[in-house]
């Protein structure tokens, strides 16, 4: 089978990608509590060579925003050296080196963040934070976290990353502000859609000013909630448009707190999550990265040719077989060790137990 669209070069702003395969940010929980890059990170990303864009896993901008005790960090200057090694490792594969920067908000816990009290937009939403010890963010807290994002973006540039992605999806702080299910504030950061968007737009603008033209500054944006009363698709797309207006050259489209099956048209073989990109793309003047259920290059090629997305993120597929992209490029896709779609994904908490990787003898 030909994968002419998937393997074709793609230009984002003034940056050229060698193909349309994206390795999305996928945590491996190997940093240790000091949040430093380890040799295992270098081996892992080097082994996944082939994509045009590789995005380093969610990396904490603040100690109080860690989503796991062994998450990577970018909240102190001491992290730059290790992250620089990681960016160089990715660059040597021929990929554009990217990194996702994140604050977990109410989905952190004192166990994960050195005993600090987790912070959330509010603590009385219908989707409760993971930590009962959470407290609501003050305006001073918000401004400090925004400054942490700016500092993290500057460190990412210093480390040599050429693509920086603010994590506004998957129920973390950006999603918590945007969703009325988790944001019940009554000040200028809550209530109306414009107010719920304010943290996201302000933070992007501040980081854009700090980064300038030194890197592509994108967002992974959750444009819908699964539950009634959450972010509507219209609200999510409106947020995407506003981020485009702020200068975002590309957006990585995903979900906030889950995705409803109703977004998938009747008869479609694509994952509902992937259809979110298909909903956003016609409404924007910038390219979008689509993600969701892409386990084989045939599905990726079909998604691109049907116009669902401009680039496709291959997550579990690459975790199951780090040579997913190389086998596609070399026209040996039939040798890909396909993800077995365990539910829940065994990789997420215990990568060593991923059955697909074990069957192929792959370790990290």
Order of alpha helices (4+ residues) and beta strands (2+ residues): beta-beta-beta-alpha-beta-alpha-beta-beta-beta-alpha-beta-alpha-alpha-beta-alpha-beta-alpha-beta-alpha-beta-alpha-alpha-alpha-alpha
